[in-house]
Amino acid sequence: MHTERKQAHLDIVLQENVQAKGVTTGFERYFFDHVALPELHLDQIDLGLTLWGRTLKAPFLISSMTGGTESARAINLHLAEAAQALGVAMGVGSQRAALAAGQLSDTYQVRRVAPDILLFANFGAVQLNEGYGLREAERAVGMIEADALILHLNPLQEAVQPGGDCDWRGLYGRIEQLVRQLPVPVIVKEVGNGIGVGVARRLVECGVSAVDVAGAGGTSWSEVEAHRQSDPLRKRVAHAFAGWGLPTALAVETVCQALPGFPVFASGGIQDGVEAGKALALGAVLVGSAAPLLGPATVTAAAVYEKFRAYQEELRVVCFCTGSQDLASLRRATLRRVANWEVLRGSE
Ligand SMILES: Cc1cc2nc3c(=O)[nH]c(=O)nc-3n(C[C@H](O)[C@H](O)[C@H](O)COP(=O)(O)O)c2cc1C
């Protein structure tokens, strides 16, 4: 069942328009001050960083997508080979299929083509309410020789699919318990609806090592699920959430401001290195992209490399034209926002 679902997800994302509708990432609201005289040589710009003992050539992440199907095997290898060549991080898709049935665990294994990348294992946080614990987390990490574990939060996706996992009670406690026991860092991410300040704060209290806001404006998982439904009522309910979620830029800005120094990853609808630059200037340490890399990943590693290398080159030009020699100086570059998102009621 998990295998069929993962294959359907790949087919739908590749063939249908599953972009969020009526909401954007919000990055179009931000502008850097152009520095007409940067006093730098373009070739001097250093995009590198070190995270959890791994050196990255650029602050990019191929976000968690797949595994557990035959076609996922080639996709993961293409993504990983490109990640190795580019010196960027990568996450595999949910390992639930392999953990449940021990099936197709090799479709997630990429270390032979990517020995040096920062690599993330993955399963849904809600699985911690379905019997998963330290043993499964250790198996997920060990299965792919990962450096860290990602737990994904996808309440909307679960709510709009038949048979979704809908008991999310008590999960902060379970995450906290896992974080205490697992010897590698635990990262918590959304899947395209965003993590806001309130949830991020509580996750920090649980001891997680990073949060990937995975905000709205890119792939919409309620749209993906809408395409899988035959029941008209379920289809309608899923489509109603096409514009749901915290825009990625808003999530990055507010979470980074509320939790200075805490590692925040930015993803969800990132289309190029200019948007990536804005996310980094807002305080993100890594910028992730998923769906834009899926098409190229069905072709060759070279196709993924070309697509993602463009992000890297664009980011280099952002640094040049903001007079930023490295990521630390990009974080100090002048960034303007054209309009505010005000809190209408409630607190953060
Ligand atoms: C085909 C596909 C499969 C995905 N599967 C997973 C998954 O198994 N686990 C996960 O945490 N996120 C998964 N995601 C979500 C992405 O990691 C990402 O958070 C989301 O797609 C938003 O990024 P984007 O707008 O760049 O696509 C998947 C995304 C795609 C496109």
The ligand as an SDF file (V2000), in Angstrom:
LIG
                    3D

 31 33  0  0  0  0  0  0  0  0999 V2000
    7.2800   13.6720   -5.0510 C   0  0  0  0  0  0  0  0  0  0  0  0
    7.4650   14.2390   -3.6630 C   0  0  0  0  0  0  0  0  0  0  0  0
    7.4880   13.3740   -2.5790 C   0  0  0  0  0  0  0  0  0  0  0  0
    7.6710   13.8570   -1.2820 C   0  0  0  0  0  0  0  0  0  0  0  0
    7.7780   12.9900   -0.2350 N   0  0  0  0  0  0  0  0  0  0  0  0
    8.1330   13.4460    0.9880 C   0  0  0  0  0  0  0  0  0  0  0  0
    8.4410   12.5510    2.0400 C   0  0  0  0  0  0  0  0  0  0  0  0
    8.3730   11.3300    1.8800 O   0  0  0  0  0  0  0  0  0  0  0  0
    8.7960   13.0770    3.2560 N   0  0  0  0  0  0  0  0  0  0  0  0
    8.8820   14.4230    3.4500 C   0  0  0  0  0  0  0  0  0  0  0  0
    9.2650   14.8600    4.5340 O   0  0  0  0  0  0  0  0  0  0  0  0
    8.5720   15.2960    2.4700 N   0  0  0  0  0  0  0  0  0  0  0  0
    8.2210   14.8380    1.2620 C   0  0  0  0  0  0  0  0  0  0  0  0
    7.9490   15.7350    0.2400 N   0  0  0  0  0  0  0  0  0  0  0  0
    7.8560   17.1650    0.5670 C   0  0  0  0  0  0  0  0  0  0  0  0
    9.0860   17.9580    0.1910 C   0  0  0  0  0  0  0  0  0  0  0  0
   10.1980   17.5100    0.9290 O   0  0  0  0  0  0  0  0  0  0  0  0
    8.8830   19.4640    0.4080 C   0  0  0  0  0  0  0  0  0  0  0  0
    8.7430   19.7460    1.7760 O   0  0  0  0  0  0  0  0  0  0  0  0
    7.6830   20.0300   -0.3210 C   0  0  0  0  0  0  0  0  0  0  0  0
    7.4860   19.3730   -1.5680 O   0  0  0  0  0  0  0  0  0  0  0  0
    7.8110   21.5180   -0.5820 C   0  0  0  0  0  0  0  0  0  0  0  0
    8.9150   21.8060   -1.3700 O   0  0  0  0  0  0  0  0  0  0  0  0
    8.7940   22.1980   -2.9460 P   0  0  0  0  0  0  0  0  0  0  0  0
    7.7780   23.2780   -3.0360 O   0  0  0  0  0  0  0  0  0  0  0  0
   10.1780   22.5950   -3.3490 O   0  0  0  0  0  0  0  0  0  0  0  0
    8.3450   20.9460   -3.6590 O   0  0  0  0  0  0  0  0  0  0  0  0
    7.7840   15.2590   -1.0670 C   0  0  0  0  0  0  0  0  0  0  0  0
    7.7380   16.1270   -2.1700 C   0  0  0  0  0  0  0  0  0  0  0  0
    7.5970   15.6480   -3.4480 C   0  0  0  0  0  0  0  0  0  0  0  0
    7.5630   16.6160   -4.5930 C   0  0  0  0  0  0  0  0  0  0  0  0
  1  2  1  0
  2  3  1  0
  2 30  2  0
  3  4  2  0
  4  5  1  0
  4 28  1  0
  5  6  2  0
  6  7  1  0
  6 13  1  0
  7  8  2  0
  7  9  1  0
  9 10  1  0
 10 11  2  0
 10 12  1  0
 12 13  2  0
 13 14  1  0
 14 15  1  0
 14 28  1  0
 15 16  1  0
 16 17  1  0
 16 18  1  0
 18 19  1  0
 18 20  1  0
 20 21  1  0
 20 22  1  0
 22 23  1  0
 23 24  1  0
 24 25  2  0
 24 26  1  0
 24 27  1  0
 28 29  2  0
 29 30  1  0
 30 31  1  0
M  END
$$$$
